[in-house]
Amino acid sequence: MNKWDKRFMEMTELVSTWSSCIRRQVGAIIVKDKRILTTGYNGAPADVSSCKDRGVCLRIEKNIPSGTCQEICYAVHAEQNAICQAAKLGLSIDGATLYCTHQPCTICARLIINSGIKKVVYKNGYPDEFSLELFKEAGVQIIKYEEE
C-alpha cells in the first residue's frame, strides 16, 4: 500500500462516522486520478426515517444474520450511495477505484462492476464470499487494505 491508499482509507473512516445505521458504520469513496469524486455512507434513503431515527434496527429486531437478506434494511449501502452520488452529479466513474471500510456485499459488487470501477480497496471483511467471486470473474481488482 502507498501513502495515497492510506489517505483514502482514512477518509473512508471519517465518512463512516456520518452513518445513520445502528449496527455497522460503513464509509466509501470513489477516486480517480488521485481525486475524490464522491463519498457515501450507509443510511436510509432521502426522506425515509433511519433505524437511528426509529430507535431500533430492523435487522436486529428480525434477528437477520450479517451477510444475508441485505434487502431487509432501511439503509442504502455506502458503496451504493457513492455510485448514486456520481450519477446525480453526472460524473463518470469508469476506471475509478472504490475505497471502503468493509468488503462490498454481492449487491454492491454487481453495481461496482457495472459502473466500470476497476479496483476496490477495503479494510474490514464481510461474510459474503460470492462478492469476491464476482469481482474475480469480472476482472475487478480487490485488495484487502493492511496498515503498515
HELIX and SHEET records of a PDB file:
HELIX    1   1 LYS A    3  SER A   16  1                                  14    
HELIX    2   2 CYS A   51  ARG A   54  1                                   4    
HELIX    3   3 LEU A   58  GLU A   61  1                                   4    
HELIX    4   4 ALA A   78  LEU A   89  1                                  12    
HELIX    5   5 THR A  106  SER A  115  1                                  10    
HELIX    6   6 GLU A  129  ALA A  138  1                                  10    
SHEET    1   A 5 ARG A  35  TYR A  41  0                                        
SHEET    2   A 5 GLY A  27  LYS A  32 -1                                        
SHEET    3   A 5 THR A  97  HIS A 102 -1                                        
SHEET    4   A 5 LYS A 119  ASN A 124  1                                        
SHEET    5   A 5 GLN A 141  LYS A 144  1                                        
END                                                                             
